[in-house]
Amino acid sequence: MKKSNLIEVKTQTEALYTLKVLTNNTDDLLTEIAALANNNKKQFQHAPVILEIENKHFQANELAVLVEILTQNNMVAVGIRSRKQELIDFAKFSGLAVFGKSLTPSKPKKSNKKYTEDKAPNPHQDKVYQAPKIVANKVHSSMQILAKDSDLVLLGTVKADAEVMSYGSVSAYKEVRGKVFAGISGDEKATIFIQSFNAQLISIAGVYKKFDVVPTKLYARSVMIDLDEGKLRFQII
């Protein structure tokens, strides 16, 4: 008996918005995006967004914060458009699409059709979105932090012997000297980003590596970790 097709590809007509980011000041971006979302709730509620970043000073940690800002304002970052390799690498590790040069017309049209030119599969189509757990303070020795059913964002340092755990991904924007566990529910697509690497242990979905001494090539560097064919992959960004 011949099987019927299980997948049907359709051309979507929903608007896909592009936000051109002109600054790397995340405080200013937080204020402006919150105002944009509040003033246009019907338009931007759960709207898919491409982040177009031309600012050469924009860094990966600032991109991560920007994505979290969008999430907190019920907007969904689906990808970026940038020439900066650091941002492209971060986007790929984070499951965001990477788009080519801008397709936005130079002159605005009366309808939203200008946005529909940016068509790409949404890598987050089936993901249940929850606001990430954000920890602003230091994580002291012997403390345990758990983000259940969400990603974890750490804005302060993580001291030695502290444990930070997430069902999803972990992003740390200060030095990490403790133990980091991502994908603790078995999510092999979870990633770990550490702005200044000095960790005692790294684990993703139960695959772990312990560091008695951090290798020189990783020490105090910005590092992205994911699973590649079941093994931890460390990349400096």
TAMO-V920263 format. One line per field, one symbol per residue. ss: DSSP state (2 for helix, 1 for strand, 0 for the rest). phi: phi as a letter, one per 20 degrees, with the letter a starting at -180 (. if undefined). psi: psi as a letter, one per 20 degrees, with the letter a starting at -180 (. if undefined). A space follows every 50 residues. Layout:
BEGIN
ss: ???
phi: ???
psi: ???
END
This chain:
BEGIN
ss: 00000000000000001111100002222222222222202222001111 11100000022222222222220011111110002222222220001100 00000000000222200000000000000000111000100001111000 01110001000011110001111111001111000000000111111000 1111001111000000000000111111001111110
phi: .feffecceceedffceddeedbdeffffgffffffffecgffdfmffcd eecdffefdfffffffffffgfdmddfdrccaeefgfffffffenefdef fgdfffdfdfdeffeffedafefdgdeeecgfeddeefdegmecdcdela ecddedfdfgmfcdcbfdecccdcfddedccdlfeoffefccdcfcebfe bcbclneccddfcfggfdgmeecdcbdclndfddcec
psi: ppqrpipppqpqjqpoqpoooiqjohghhggghgggghilghgjokpppp oooioiiprhhhggggghggghkkqooirroqiphghggggghjjqqoqb qpjpqhpqrhajhhhihmpqpoijgjpopqpqppohrqorqiqpppopkr rppoirqorqiqppqqhcrpppjapoibppoqlijjoiiqrppphopkqh qpppkiprpqohppqhihpjrppppapoljqppppp.
END
